[in-house]
Amino acid sequence: MTRQAIIEKTLQAINRLPEDKAEEISDFADFVSKRYEDHKLVESMQKMASDSKAFSFLQEEEDLYTLGDLKQVYND
């Protein structure tokens, strides 16, 4: 189903509902939109942080510990 078909089907359903139920759908659409915007914002921030060179010095740092330093090994 295309985006336009989904919108038209949803509008038809909303038009059949009483005002209070249509308002609930509007509130839900606002909620979903806000959640989507928040998700996109977090993705953008994660990408910006991963592309940043601020912590690149950590890649050059030698490992302080090895598997040989473990006193006890747990197997799943």
C-alpha positions in Angstrom: 0.0 0.0 0.0 1.3 3.4 -0.9 1.8 6.3 1.5 -1.0 8.2 -0.1 -3.4 5.2 0.1 -2.6 4.8 3.8 -3.3 8.5 4.4 -6.6 8.3 2.5 -7.7 5.1 4.3 -6.9 6.7 7.6 -8.7 9.9 6.8 -11.8 7.9 5.8 -11.7 6.0 9.1 -11.2 9.3 11.1 -14.2 10.9 9.3 -16.4 8.0 10.5 -15.5 8.5 14.2 -16.9 10.9 16.8 -14.9 14.0 17.6 -13.3 12.7 20.8 -12.1 9.5 19.1 -10.7 11.6 16.2 -8.8 13.7 18.8 -7.3 10.5 20.3 -6.0 9.6 16.9 -4.6 13.1 16.4 -2.8 12.8 19.8 -1.5 9.4 18.9 -0.2 10.7 15.6 1.6 13.5 17.5 3.1 11.0 19.8 4.4 8.8 17.0 5.8 11.8 15.1 7.6 13.0 18.3 9.0 9.6 18.9 10.2 9.4 15.3 11.9 12.8 15.5 13.6 11.8 18.8 14.8 8.6 17.2 16.2 10.5 14.2 17.9 13.0 16.6 19.6 10.2 18.5 20.8 8.6 15.3 22.2 11.8 14.1 24.0 12.4 17.4 25.4 8.9 17.4 26.7 9.3 13.8 28.2 12.6 14.7 30.0 11.1 17.7 31.2 8.1 15.8 32.5 10.3 13.0 34.3 12.6 15.4 38.0 12.4 15.9 37.8 13.4 19.6 38.4 9.9 20.9 40.7 8.6 18.1 43.6 8.6 20.5 42.0 5.7 22.3 42.5 3.5 19.2 46.3 4.0 19.5 46.4 3.1 23.2 47.8 -0.3 24.0 45.7 -2.8 25.8 46.3 -2.8 29.6 45.0 -6.3 30.1 44.9 -9.5 28.2 43.0 -12.7 28.6 46.0 -14.1 30.5 45.3 -11.6 33.3 41.9 -13.2 34.1 41.8 -15.1 37.4 38.5 -16.8 36.5 36.9 -17.5 33.2 33.1 -17.8 32.9 31.6 -19.8 30.0 28.0 -19.3 28.9 
